[in-house]
Each structure stands twice: as structure tokens, then as C-alpha cells.
Amino acid sequence: MQFFSTDASIALAQKSLDALWLRQQVISDNIANQDTPGYKSKSVLFESLLEDALGSSGRGSGIEDRILSIKPQVEQEDSLSMGEDGNSVDADSENISLVRTQLQYQAMAQAISGEISRMSYVLNGGK
């Protein structure tokens, strides 16, 4: 298990929220274009970029900088399943992904709020 400083944890939470927000936008765009001929669905690449950044030099100094340098990327998916009109959006799959992403965003926001509350409690001398 890898432990982070508070600054690195906050940076990680910030980047995660940014990626989840972008993912919600991309999924919403996919759903909005489900009937657009030739539209190719898109996705957000983040988790593998995070793994690469954290694994690049292990723990230690600079981890916060490595986390902050990660930029979630929007990719066009290479899907083999396309409709007759060339559209590759699977509306059911996109709706499920949207709900999952919204739940992840809410959970991350609650975790951050809880961490801030704990830090505030400590800074206020337990009051």
C-alpha cells in the first residue's frame, strides 16, 4: 500500500475529480450523439496515466508534482461494433457508465469533504 502526504492526497483527489468531471461531459456528448451518423464514441483516459505517473519513480519526493502533471485525455474509441450509419455509441453502456461516473464523483467529493472536516477539527483543537 502506498501512503501519500496530505498535499499529494489533495492533489490526487483534485485530479480524480477533474477526470470524473471530464468523463461525465464526454459520456453526455456520446449520449447526445447516439443518433448522429458516423459519430464515433469517445472515452477519457486517466487511470492508466495515473498508474504510469505513480509507478515511474515510486514513492518519495516529487509525487505531488507527478500527480499534478497528469492531464486526463479524451480518446476516440476504436469500436468494432457500429450501426449501419457508422455510429459506434452504445446508449445502454453509456448510460450505465454515466451513472457509475456520477456515483464515483459523489463518493470522491464526500471523501474530500470528510478529510477537510477532519483537518479542520484538528486545527481547531478538537472543537
Order of alpha helices (4+ residues) and beta strands (2+ residues): alpha-beta-alpha-alpha-beta-alpha
